[in-house]
Amino acid sequence: MTTTTPTSAPLAPASAGRVAQPRRRGISLTMLRIEGVRQLRNPYTLAFTLAMPVLMYVIFGASASYGTMSAGHGNVSFYVMVSMAAYGTAVAMSSLTSLAATESKQGWGRQLAMTPLSTVGYAMTKLITAVTFASLALIVVFVAGMITGAQADDLWRWFAAAGIILGLGLMFGLFGLGVGLFFNADSAAALASISMTFFAFFGNVFMPLDGIMLDVARFTPLYGFAALSRWPLTDGTLTTGQTDPLWMVLLNVAVWVTVFIVLVVAGVRRSRTRQ
């Protein structure tokens, strides 16, 4: 009697039962385009980032009778132009990064996990959008300045001021990120923009301060940023005749960068506690 040896069932492939993970990739050009269009349709972004800096420059720099007066290595119009470009950059960086943080808290990160876009790619897309709008704010104000008579003794001073504004403006991306993580989604972006406007009024950005107001302004987050942005024009000399030493404005920037980092860390811990 012959016995039949049962044949074993074919082995299932090693990959059976596993959910195929999407291949992660970096920046998505489609998402970058969507983000850009989305912000162009956002009235708050247009008002605080683009319209307000230009309007403030036109009122206090271009149309003012003292705009053609000498100021450092240029004129007052150039001084006001740089100040308003610095303000617009700070608002753009803070408001747009705060939106990124609130989207993450609302569960957008879990949605992205089902797409090929990596977390780093998402963060880079948001950062590029913020830097793009900061650059746009700067360009719009600088073009308005060139049209209306803002002058500097040398061409390099224009590029130096623009480079300082965009480079140091990244610090306010930390501020916006911290605000977005720490506060609820409904108020984070508005709070970031309003805070920048408040800091600008009391940080010697919108109008020249003197006396005790100037002493207080030196401790505000926009003071060092604006002072360094105007450095190619003024070499640290204020409209009141006083001179800020370079170490002091650098210290102001360093201290506030540290404060913003602490705010981000606190915001991350707070958002994890809520979860």
Summary of the structure (lengths in Angstrom):
residues: 275
radius of gyration: 24.9
end to end distance: 69.1
largest distance: 116.9
contacts: 889
relative contact order: 0.14
helix: 69%
strand: 3%
